[in-house]
Amino acid sequence: MNSKNINFSNQSLRNRSFKGQNLNGANFSFSDIRGCDFSNSSLREANFDNVKAGQTTKILLSLIAVAIITFVIVFHAVSQMIFGVIERTYESPVWVYGIALSISLAVAGIACAAMSLSKKGSIFKRISTIISGATSGEIIGIFYGGTIAGGKTHKSQLPLLL
């Protein structure tokens, strides 16, 4: 089939997958292509005039909901760890949470700074993103793991502090 004859103009194509297809010269003008996957597709001379592009409302709302839930969980864990160590001595069993929080936030902060200074798509940026995400997850894991364990740090959590 000649891809120049493919006409998707004035159609709702939301969330369709065109992955890996030859769409050279295809006409998508005035179509709704929100949420479409064009990964590894050939799109030379394809017409995308006046299309509606981006994420669908459903996906956008899902991402916002996940972001809000994540924010609430992280805020709760960090605030509990900060206020839990105020006026405690280093002999207190909760002191380790303060140390873990400080180290994790420092590593995540350094990784975020490295991400902002590195080139888009570089391996250094990818590694920085992984480190930042891992240390953020570490904060949650240490806090909620310790909370479930009744405030006692298990030996299984000690490697997380390294």
Backbone torsions as a table, in degrees:
resi	resn	phi	psi	omega
1	MET	NA	132.4	178.1
2	ASN	-76.9	121.4	-175.5
3	SER	-69.5	-16.8	178.0
4	LYS	-68.6	-18.7	179.2
5	ASN	-88.7	-4.0	-178.3
6	ILE	-76.2	123.2	-177.7
7	ASN	-125.2	108.8	176.9
8	PHE	-108.5	15.7	-175.0
9	SER	-63.6	145.3	177.3
10	ASN	56.7	37.3	179.5
11	GLN	-122.5	155.4	171.9
12	SER	-92.8	109.7	-176.6
13	LEU	-114.0	23.0	-175.4
14	ARG	-49.6	135.0	173.1
15	ASN	59.6	20.1	177.1
16	ARG	-82.4	152.6	178.0
17	SER	-105.2	121.8	173.9
18	PHE	-112.9	24.6	-173.9
19	LYS	-56.4	123.9	174.6
20	GLY	71.5	12.4	-176.7
21	GLN	-91.3	154.2	174.4
22	ASN	-88.0	105.8	-178.4
23	LEU	-119.0	27.9	179.4
24	ASN	-58.7	126.1	177.9
25	GLY	76.4	3.8	-179.4
26	ALA	-66.9	151.5	-177.8
27	ASN	-107.2	112.8	177.8
28	PHE	-111.4	11.1	-172.4
29	SER	-56.7	138.7	177.8
30	PHE	60.9	20.9	179.2
31	SER	-97.2	160.7	175.3
32	ASP	-98.5	104.0	-177.4
33	ILE	-109.9	23.8	180.0
34	ARG	-63.1	129.4	178.1
35	GLY	82.6	2.6	-179.2
36	CYS	-73.1	149.4	179.0
37	ASP	-109.5	111.1	178.3
38	PHE	-107.7	23.1	-178.0
39	SER	-56.8	133.3	176.4
40	ASN	56.3	24.3	176.9
41	SER	-92.8	152.0	175.2
42	SER	-95.2	119.1	-173.0
43	LEU	-126.1	25.7	-179.6
44	ARG	-60.1	132.6	178.5
45	GLU	59.0	20.4	174.6
46	ALA	-74.2	147.2	-176.8
47	ASN	-101.1	114.7	178.8
48	PHE	-117.5	31.0	-179.8
49	ASP	-65.0	132.0	174.1
50	ASN	56.5	35.2	177.1
51	VAL	-84.8	156.7	169.9
52	LYS	-96.6	115.7	-176.0
53	ALA	-123.8	166.6	179.7
54	GLY	119.1	-159.4	179.8
55	GLN	-92.0	151.1	175.1
56	THR	-71.4	159.2	-179.2
57	THR	-59.7	-39.2	-179.4
58	LYS	-60.9	-46.4	179.9
59	ILE	-67.4	-41.9	179.5
60	LEU	-61.3	-44.2	178.6
61	LEU	-65.4	-36.6	177.2
62	SER	-63.4	-44.0	179.1
63	LEU	-64.3	-40.0	178.1
64	ILE	-64.8	-42.5	179.3
65	ALA	-62.1	-44.0	178.6
66	VAL	-63.4	-41.0	179.3
67	ALA	-63.7	-41.9	179.7
68	ILE	-66.6	-44.9	179.0
69	ILE	-62.0	-43.6	178.5
70	THR	-62.5	-43.0	178.6
71	PHE	-60.0	-45.2	-179.2
72	VAL	-62.7	-44.4	-179.8
73	ILE	-63.9	-46.0	-179.2
74	VAL	-67.2	-43.4	179.1
75	PHE	-60.1	-43.4	179.0
76	HIS	-61.9	-47.7	-178.4
77	ALA	-63.2	-47.5	-177.7
78	VAL	-66.3	-43.7	179.9
79	SER	-65.3	-38.7	177.6
80	GLN	-65.1	-38.9	179.7
81	MET	-70.4	-38.4	179.5
82	ILE	-66.9	-52.2	-176.7
83	PHE	-75.0	-18.2	178.7
84	GLY	-74.4	-21.8	-177.9
85	VAL	-104.1	-3.3	178.3
86	ILE	-63.4	132.5	180.0
87	GLU	61.0	25.4	174.1
88	ARG	-103.9	152.3	176.7
89	THR	-94.8	166.8	-177.8
90	TYR	-68.0	-13.5	176.2
91	GLU	-77.7	-17.6	-178.2
92	SER	-67.3	140.1	-179.1
93	PRO	-64.6	-20.6	179.8
94	VAL	-84.2	-8.6	-178.5
95	TRP	-61.1	-32.5	-179.9
96	VAL	-61.4	-29.3	177.2
97	TYR	-67.3	-39.0	177.0
98	GLY	-63.5	-41.4	178.2
99	ILE	-66.2	-45.7	179.1
100	ALA	-60.5	-41.8	178.9
101	LEU	-63.0	-45.7	-179.1
102	SER	-61.5	-46.8	-179.8
103	ILE	-64.9	-45.5	-178.5
104	SER	-63.6	-43.8	179.1
105	LEU	-66.0	-37.2	177.7
106	ALA	-64.4	-46.1	179.6
107	VAL	-64.7	-43.9	179.0
108	ALA	-63.2	-39.8	178.3
109	GLY	-64.5	-43.7	178.0
110	ILE	-64.4	-41.5	179.0
111	ALA	-64.8	-38.5	177.8
112	CYS	-66.0	-40.9	177.4
113	ALA	-63.2	-41.9	178.9
114	ALA	-64.0	-37.5	178.3
115	MET	-62.6	-43.0	-177.0
116	SER	-70.8	-24.5	-179.0
117	LEU	-90.8	-15.1	-175.8
118	SER	-91.6	160.5	-178.1
119	LYS	-71.2	150.4	179.0
120	LYS	-63.6	130.5	177.5
121	GLY	82.0	1.0	-178.8
122	SER	-77.0	157.0	179.1
123	ILE	-64.5	-33.4	179.0
124	PHE	-63.5	-39.9	177.9
125	LYS	-66.2	-40.0	178.4
126	ARG	-64.5	-44.2	179.1
127	ILE	-63.7	-42.0	178.5
128	SER	-61.6	-39.2	178.3
129	THR	-64.6	-42.8	179.2
130	ILE	-63.7	-44.5	-179.5
131	ILE	-63.9	-44.4	179.6
132	SER	-61.4	-45.2	178.9
133	GLY	-65.7	-39.6	-179.5
134	ALA	-66.2	-41.4	-179.7
135	THR	-71.5	-32.3	175.4
136	SER	-66.1	-41.4	176.0
137	GLY	-65.3	-32.6	178.4
138	GLU	-62.6	-41.3	179.1
139	ILE	-58.2	-47.5	-179.3
140	ILE	-64.1	-45.5	-178.9
141	GLY	-61.1	-44.7	-179.2
142	ILE	-65.6	-45.9	-177.6
143	PHE	-64.9	-55.3	-175.8
144	TYR	-71.5	-30.2	173.6
145	GLY	-63.5	-44.2	177.4
146	GLY	-67.9	-35.6	178.7
147	THR	-65.2	-44.2	178.6
148	ILE	-64.2	-34.8	-179.1
149	ALA	-82.1	7.4	177.8
150	GLY	78.5	28.6	177.2
151	GLY	86.5	2.0	-179.9
152	LYS	-101.3	131.0	179.9
153	THR	-81.4	125.0	178.9
154	HIS	-82.9	157.7	176.8
155	LYS	-61.8	-26.4	-179.7
156	SER	-69.8	-20.2	179.2
157	GLN	-87.4	-15.3	-176.2
158	LEU	-62.0	-38.9	176.8
159	PRO	-61.6	-25.4	178.0
160	LEU	-64.4	-28.4	-179.4
161	LEU	-74.0	-19.4	179.0
162	LEU	-83.7	NA	NA
